[in-house]
Amino acid sequence: MSETTGASYAAAGVDIEAGDRAVELMKEWVKKTQRPEVLGGLGGFAGLFDASALKRYERPLLASATDGVGTKVDVARRMGVYDTIGHDLVAMVMDDIVVCGAEPLFMTDYICVGKVHPERVAAIVKGIAEGCVLAGCALVGGETAEHPGLLGADDFDVAGAGTGVVEADRLLGADRIRTGDAVIAMASSGLHSNGYSLVRHVLLDRAGLALEAEVAELGRTLGEELLEPTKIYSLDCLALTRTAEVHAFSHITGGGLAANVARVIPDGLHATVDRSTWTPGAIFDLVGRTGNVERLELEKTLNMGVGMMAIVPQESVEVSLTALADRGVDAWVAGEITDRGDRETGAELVGDYAG
């Protein structure tokens, strides 16, 4: 009679030792994100943040957000590049939080893999940690889950959740916006982390372009362009609120530029954004031309070169542009706030792109 081997977690595809190794590799990066309010180290069941730091607020409002980076992870997997996708994750979470004027405090992440490759997981966490530093927040914990049988050995996904705080009387939003306000655009670093299902379908599936191929109009390989990290605006936006009067921000993510601006426009008012004030980067033209994608479809899906909008009173325009320029942020006046009249939506794009 032949002997049978008993079932085990390892036989089912879960490598606990590899997970432990990944934790050891990521510790040095997580440590770089620590703020004074963080207690304990990596490895506990929960991350601890000393809320007594909020006593300086009269009426602290906590802001929270959660997000992922969508199918951009497939490009990272194909390229074998794992240390940039974390920047995208932090940007998608923390730049949603800063929209209301909140200071990012801390973040947790969730990494799901088909098989734990310790160095790859550590590289992902390295990117998240670097992003947290850029956003001014701490990475207080996370989870790495191994899902054999559901994901391929090289497949992975990332998600995160973050918390910030804002003084109640400094909360930004629709109720502050007035007729005559200016709409200031801040340039994106590229596609950011939205619309990759369309981008991948057009460039990789239909056109058959190789990620390793040099694309003259991009000045680098297609893969390098597609993996360009999402710009993190958190500290730039907070600095702007300390320098100038700001009424609202809009993070340009899924749904495109007009739809995201409309989210912060109050009933009765309207944001008109003039396309002629900027020229979208070459990647947007490449996607549109290669896939024969109509302009309105592109604008509903991609950021078209604008990653964040600030709505400020006219008297704050000059100081706002100067403050952003001093921080290395490419920004310009892209539109204005008017009465809505009989228009159905809170924002629209008009004119044609420059260039």
C-alpha positions as CSV (number, residue, x, y, z in Angstrom):
1,M,0.0,0.0,0.0
2,S,1.4,3.4,-1.0
3,E,1.7,6.0,1.5
4,T,-0.1,9.4,1.0
5,T,1.3,12.7,2.1
6,G,-1.0,14.7,4.4
7,A,-2.3,18.1,3.1
8,S,-0.5,21.3,4.2
9,Y,-0.8,25.0,3.7
10,A,2.4,24.9,1.7
11,A,1.1,22.1,-0.5
12,A,-2.0,24.3,-1.2
13,G,0.3,27.0,-2.5
14,V,0.8,29.3,0.5
15,D,4.4,29.9,1.6
16,I,4.4,31.4,5.2
17,E,8.2,31.6,5.3
18,A,8.2,33.6,2.1
19,G,5.7,36.0,3.6
20,D,7.8,36.4,6.7
21,R,10.8,37.1,4.5
22,A,8.8,39.8,2.7
23,V,8.0,41.5,6.0
24,E,11.6,41.6,7.0
25,L,12.6,43.1,3.6
26,M,9.9,45.9,3.8
27,K,10.6,47.0,7.3
28,E,13.4,49.5,6.4
29,W,11.1,51.2,3.9
30,V,8.1,51.5,6.3
31,K,10.4,53.0,8.9
32,K,11.2,55.9,6.6
33,T,7.5,57.0,6.6
34,Q,7.2,57.3,10.4
35,R,5.7,60.4,12.0
36,P,6.1,61.2,15.7
37,E,2.5,60.2,16.3
38,V,3.1,56.6,15.2
39,L,3.5,54.0,18.0
40,G,5.0,50.6,17.7
41,G,6.6,48.9,14.7
42,L,5.6,46.7,11.8
43,G,4.2,43.3,12.6
44,G,1.4,44.1,15.1
45,F,-2.2,43.3,14.5
46,A,-3.1,47.0,14.1
47,G,-1.2,50.2,13.4
48,L,-1.3,52.7,16.2
49,F,-1.5,56.5,15.8
50,D,-1.4,58.8,18.8
51,A,-4.7,60.8,18.5
52,S,-3.7,63.2,21.2
53,A,-1.8,65.1,18.4
54,L,-5.3,66.2,17.3
55,K,-5.8,68.2,20.5
56,R,-4.4,71.3,18.8
57,Y,-7.5,71.3,16.6
58,E,-10.7,73.1,17.8
59,R,-13.0,70.7,15.9
60,P,-11.0,68.1,14.0
61,L,-12.7,66.4,11.2
62,L,-11.3,63.0,10.1
63,A,-11.2,62.4,6.3
64,S,-10.8,58.9,4.9
65,A,-10.4,57.4,1.5
66,T,-9.7,54.0,-0.1
67,D,-8.6,53.1,-3.6
68,G,-6.4,51.0,-5.9
69,V,-4.6,51.6,-9.1
70,G,-6.7,49.5,-11.5
71,T,-5.2,47.6,-14.4
72,K,-2.0,49.6,-14.3
73,V,-0.7,46.7,-12.2
74,D,-0.8,44.5,-15.4
75,V,1.7,46.8,-17.0
76,A,3.9,46.6,-14.0
77,R,3.7,42.8,-14.0
78,R,4.5,42.6,-17.7
79,M,7.5,45.0,-17.3
80,G,8.7,43.3,-14.1
81,V,8.8,46.7,-12.4
82,Y,7.4,46.7,-9.0
83,D,8.8,49.8,-7.2
84,T,6.7,52.5,-8.8
85,I,3.2,51.2,-8.5
86,G,3.1,52.2,-4.8
87,H,3.5,55.9,-5.7
88,D,0.3,55.5,-7.7
89,L,-1.5,53.9,-4.8
90,V,-0.6,56.7,-2.4
91,A,-1.6,59.4,-4.9
92,M,-5.0,57.8,-5.6
93,V,-5.8,57.7,-1.8
94,M,-4.1,60.7,-0.3
95,D,-4.9,63.2,-3.1
96,D,-8.6,62.3,-2.6
97,I,-8.2,63.2,1.1
98,V,-6.4,66.5,0.5
99,V,-9.2,67.7,-1.7
100,C,-11.2,68.8,1.3
101,G,-8.2,70.5,2.8
102,A,-7.2,67.6,5.1
103,E,-3.6,66.8,6.1
104,P,-2.8,63.2,5.3
105,L,-1.9,61.4,8.6
106,F,-1.5,57.7,7.9
107,M,-2.2,54.9,5.5
108,T,-2.5,51.1,5.3
109,D,-2.1,48.9,2.3
110,Y,-3.3,45.5,1.0
111,I,-1.3,43.5,-1.4
112,C,-2.8,40.4,-2.9
113,V,-0.5,38.0,-4.9
114,G,-0.8,34.7,-6.5
115,K,2.6,33.7,-5.0
116,V,4.7,35.6,-2.5
117,H,8.0,36.6,-4.1
118,P,9.6,38.4,-1.1
119,E,11.7,40.8,-3.2
120,R,8.7,41.8,-5.4
121,V,6.5,42.4,-2.4
122,A,9.2,44.5,-0.7
123,A,9.6,46.5,-3.9
124,I,5.9,47.3,-4.0
125,V,6.0,48.4,-0.3
126,K,9.2,50.4,-1.1
127,G,7.1,52.4,-3.6
128,I,4.2,52.8,-1.2
129,A,6.6,54.1,1.5
130,E,8.3,56.5,-0.9
131,G,4.8,57.8,-1.9
132,C,3.9,58.2,1.8
133,V,7.0,60.4,2.3
134,L,5.9,62.5,-0.6
135,A,2.4,62.8,0.8
136,G,3.6,63.5,4.3
137,C,1.8,60.6,5.9
138,A,2.9,57.5,7.8
139,L,2.5,53.9,6.6
140,V,1.3,52.3,9.8
141,G,0.5,48.7,8.6
142,G,-0.8,46.5,5.9
143,E,-1.5,43.0,4.7
144,T,0.0,40.7,2.1
145,A,-2.3,37.9,1.1
146,E,-1.3,34.9,-1.0
147,H,-4.2,33.6,-3.2
148,P,-2.9,30.5,-5.1
149,G,-5.5,29.1,-7.5
150,L,-7.2,32.5,-7.8
151,L,-4.2,34.5,-9.1
152,G,-1.4,33.4,-11.3
153,A,2.1,33.1,-9.7
154,D,3.1,36.5,-11.1
155,D,-0.3,38.2,-10.7
156,F,-0.9,40.9,-8.0
157,D,-3.2,43.7,-7.0
158,V,-2.8,46.6,-4.5
159,A,-5.2,48.7,-2.6
160,G,-5.0,51.1,0.3
161,A,-6.9,53.2,2.8
162,G,-5.9,56.5,4.3
163,T,-6.9,59.0,7.0
164,G,-6.4,62.7,7.2
165,V,-7.6,65.6,9.4
166,V,-8.9,69.1,8.8
167,E,-10.1,71.8,11.1
168,A,-13.9,72.1,10.6
169,D,-13.8,75.8,9.8
170,R,-11.1,75.2,7.1
171,L,-13.0,72.5,5.3
172,L,-12.9,73.1,1.6
173,G,-15.7,72.3,-0.8
174,A,-18.7,73.4,-2.9
175,D,-20.1,75.8,-0.3
176,R,-17.1,78.1,-0.6
177,I,-17.2,78.5,-4.4
178,R,-18.5,81.8,-5.8
179,T,-19.2,83.3,-9.2
180,G,-16.1,84.8,-10.7
181,D,-13.7,82.3,-9.0
182,A,-10.8,81.1,-11.2
183,V,-10.1,77.4,-12.0
184,I,-6.4,76.7,-11.8
185,A,-5.1,73.5,-13.5
186,M,-2.1,71.6,-12.2
187,A,-0.3,69.4,-14.8
188,S,-0.4,65.7,-14.5
189,S,2.7,63.5,-14.9
190,G,1.0,61.4,-17.5
191,L,-1.9,59.0,-17.5
192,H,-1.7,58.7,-13.7
193,S,-3.7,55.6,-12.7
194,N,-7.0,55.8,-14.6
195,G,-8.2,54.6,-18.0
196,Y,-5.7,51.8,-18.3
197,S,-8.3,49.3,-19.5
198,L,-8.8,51.6,-22.5
199,V,-5.1,52.3,-22.9
200,R,-4.1,48.7,-22.8
201,H,-6.9,47.7,-25.2
202,V,-5.9,50.3,-27.7
203,L,-2.1,50.2,-27.6
204,L,-1.4,46.6,-26.5
205,D,-4.3,44.5,-27.6
206,R,-5.5,46.2,-30.8
207,A,-2.3,47.9,-32.1
208,G,0.0,45.2,-30.7
209,L,2.7,47.6,-29.6
210,A,5.5,46.2,-27.4
211,L,6.1,47.7,-24.0
212,E,9.8,47.5,-24.7
213,A,9.5,49.5,-28.0
214,E,10.9,53.0,-28.2
215,V,8.3,55.5,-29.2
216,A,9.8,58.6,-30.7
217,E,7.0,61.0,-29.8
218,L,7.2,59.8,-26.1
219,G,11.0,60.0,-26.0
220,R,11.2,56.6,-24.2
221,T,9.7,53.2,-24.3
222,L,6.0,52.6,-24.2
223,G,6.3,50.7,-20.9
224,E,8.3,53.5,-19.3
225,E,5.6,56.0,-20.3
226,L,2.8,53.8,-19.0
227,L,4.5,53.2,-15.7
228,E,5.2,56.9,-15.0
229,P,4.1,57.3,-11.4
230,T,1.1,59.4,-10.6
231,K,2.0,62.8,-9.3
232,I,1.3,63.2,-5.6
233,Y,-0.1,66.7,-5.0
234,S,-0.9,66.5,-1.2
235,L,1.9,68.7,0.2
236,D,1.6,71.1,-2.7
237,C,-2.1,71.6,-2.1
238,L,-1.6,72.0,1.6
239,A,1.1,74.5,1.0
240,L,-1.2,76.4,-1.3
241,T,-3.9,76.6,1.4
242,R,-1.4,78.2,3.8
243,T,-0.4,80.8,1.2
244,A,-3.6,81.7,-0.6
245,E,-7.3,81.6,-0.2
246,V,-8.5,78.3,-1.7
247,H,-12.2,77.4,-2.1
248,A,-12.0,73.9,-3.4
249,F,-9.8,71.3,-5.1
250,S,-10.8,68.6,-7.6
251,H,-8.7,65.4,-8.0
252,I,-8.9,64.4,-11.7
253,T,-9.3,60.6,-11.6
254,G,-11.8,58.1,-13.0
255,G,-14.5,59.8,-15.1
256,G,-12.2,62.4,-16.6
257,L,-11.7,66.1,-16.1
258,A,-15.1,67.7,-16.5
259,A,-17.0,65.1,-14.4
260,N,-14.5,65.4,-11.5
261,V,-14.6,69.2,-11.5
262,A,-18.4,69.0,-11.5
263,R,-18.3,67.0,-8.2
264,V,-17.3,70.1,-6.3
265,I,-19.5,72.7,-8.1
266,P,-22.6,73.8,-6.1
267,D,-26.1,73.9,-7.6
268,G,-26.6,77.0,-9.6
269,L,-22.9,77.5,-10.6
270,H,-20.9,76.2,-13.5
271,A,-17.2,75.7,-14.2
272,T,-16.0,76.4,-17.8
273,V,-12.6,74.9,-18.6
274,D,-10.9,76.2,-21.7
275,R,-9.0,73.5,-23.6
276,S,-6.9,76.2,-25.4
277,T,-5.0,76.9,-22.2
278,W,-2.9,73.7,-22.4
279,T,-1.6,71.0,-24.7
280,P,-2.1,67.4,-23.5
281,G,1.0,65.2,-23.4
282,A,1.9,63.0,-26.4
283,I,0.5,59.8,-24.7
284,F,-3.0,61.2,-24.9
285,D,-2.7,61.9,-28.7
286,L,-1.1,58.4,-29.2
287,V,-4.1,56.7,-27.5
288,G,-6.6,58.8,-29.4
289,R,-5.0,58.5,-32.8
290,T,-4.1,54.8,-32.5
291,G,-7.5,53.7,-31.3
292,N,-9.5,56.3,-33.3
293,V,-11.0,57.3,-30.0
294,E,-13.2,60.3,-30.1
295,R,-12.2,63.3,-28.1
296,L,-15.2,63.2,-25.8
297,E,-14.5,59.6,-25.0
298,L,-10.9,60.3,-24.2
299,E,-12.0,63.2,-21.9
300,K,-14.4,60.9,-20.1
301,T,-11.7,58.4,-19.5
302,L,-8.3,60.1,-19.2
303,N,-7.0,63.2,-17.3
304,M,-5.8,64.8,-20.6
305,G,-2.8,66.3,-18.8
306,V,-4.4,67.8,-15.7
307,G,-4.1,65.9,-12.4
308,M,-5.5,68.4,-9.9
309,M,-7.7,71.6,-10.1
310,A,-7.8,74.4,-7.5
311,I,-10.7,76.8,-7.4
312,V,-9.7,80.2,-6.0
313,P,-11.0,83.7,-5.8
314,Q,-9.6,86.0,-8.5
315,E,-7.6,88.0,-6.0
316,S,-5.7,84.8,-5.1
317,V,-4.8,83.8,-8.6
318,E,-1.3,85.5,-8.8
319,V,-0.2,84.3,-5.4
320,S,-1.5,80.8,-6.1
321,L,0.4,80.5,-9.4
322,T,3.6,81.8,-7.8
323,A,3.3,79.5,-4.8
324,L,2.8,76.4,-7.0
325,A,5.6,77.5,-9.3
326,D,7.9,77.8,-6.3
327,R,7.1,74.2,-5.5
328,G,7.9,73.0,-9.0
329,V,4.2,72.5,-10.0
330,D,3.3,73.5,-13.6
331,A,0.0,75.3,-13.1
332,W,-2.1,77.8,-15.1
333,V,-5.6,79.5,-15.1
334,A,-7.8,77.1,-17.1
335,G,-11.3,78.4,-16.5
336,E,-13.8,80.3,-14.4
337,I,-16.9,79.9,-12.4
338,T,-20.1,81.4,-13.7
339,D,-23.8,81.1,-13.1
340,R,-25.1,77.8,-14.4
341,G,-28.1,79.2,-16.3
342,D,-29.9,76.4,-18.2
343,R,-26.9,74.1,-18.5
344,E,-27.5,70.6,-17.2
345,T,-24.0,69.9,-15.8
346,G,-21.7,71.6,-13.3
347,A,-18.7,71.7,-15.6
348,E,-17.8,71.6,-19.3
349,L,-14.7,71.8,-21.5
350,V,-14.8,74.4,-24.3
351,G,-12.6,75.3,-27.3
352,D,-9.7,73.3,-28.8
353,Y,-6.5,72.2,-27.2
354,A,-3.4,74.3,-27.9
355,G,-0.9,73.0,-30.3
